Amino acid sequence: MTTTSRVAQTAPPAEPNSPASAAGTVRSRSRIDPTYYWMVVPVLALFAFFITLPALVGVFFSLTNYAGYGDWKFIGLMNYVNIFKDPAVLQSYIFTFVFALTTTVVVNIVALAIALGLNAKIKWRTGIRTVFFIPMVLSALIVSFVFNYLFSNTLPVLAERFGVTPLATSILANENLAWLAIVLVTVWQAAPGATIIYLAGLQSVPSEVYEAADLDGAGSFRQFLSLTLPLIMGYLVINVILGFKGFLGTYEIIVGLTGGGPGMATQSVAMRIFSGFTGGDYSYQMANAVIYFLITLLISVIQLRLIQRRGVSL
């Protein structure tokens, strides 16, 4: 009896450049590490639960007459229509955008000037930088309360002593000057953060560029316009975008300085929305919040388009 043994034949290894080898490489590259899902899925779930779901609930209640408690009924777009007819809401939008635009310009001018000074070769540069950055770490509410005391008590006393009549009374009680006090305090606290970004940009500019400009006879102002400003344009764009977005949501400093007054002269959109949440006007101010979100989103898209057209790298 003859026994036939079957010899297992193994396939020869594929050539490095063969189609089989290429297919195996594609499969290995397309295979995603399970750790990726363990990191991403919980974050997406938390974001959906704490951000997306409340936002959708808020949008739904903006279509009702819900006061924040009790019963409610569906009223459609009535809240949105009434917002565009409300002069108080329109006033808060005007104040917010004028404040944000003005503060963004002033903050960037002050921060760039400070950064240029701190980047120069001066004595005790590290210690001076520390002093300039202190306002950034202080609470906005505490800072606003301190300045409230200064504007309401110290400044009027000094103005009366030196005969400066317009400042003899608190500017926080003046409808035409109160917003300037808010701008001043906001600039005082926001400038250090922008200064750090400008310092990073200035230190990234090679010193050889300025040495070549000196050899060509370019003065300091000419170097700033032709070399420094173009080379730090990306950092300028970052500061403008971050600053403008942050100032649109200003709240704490206004609460500590004026509380939205005198009257409603310094009431921002954020203050108006929050007051509705706590004052039984939930659905109306939720509609206001939705409109404000869409406006902010539109501004963000426009800014990104402008950045892409200018070719600025962030």
Helices and strands as residue ranges (DSSP letters): H 19-30, H 34-47, I 48-52, H 53-61, H 78-85, H 87-119, H 125-137, H 140-149, I 150-154, H 155-161, G 165-167, G 171-173, H 178-203, H 207-215, H 220-223, I 224-228, H 229-231, H 233-248, H 252-257, H 269-278, H 282-310
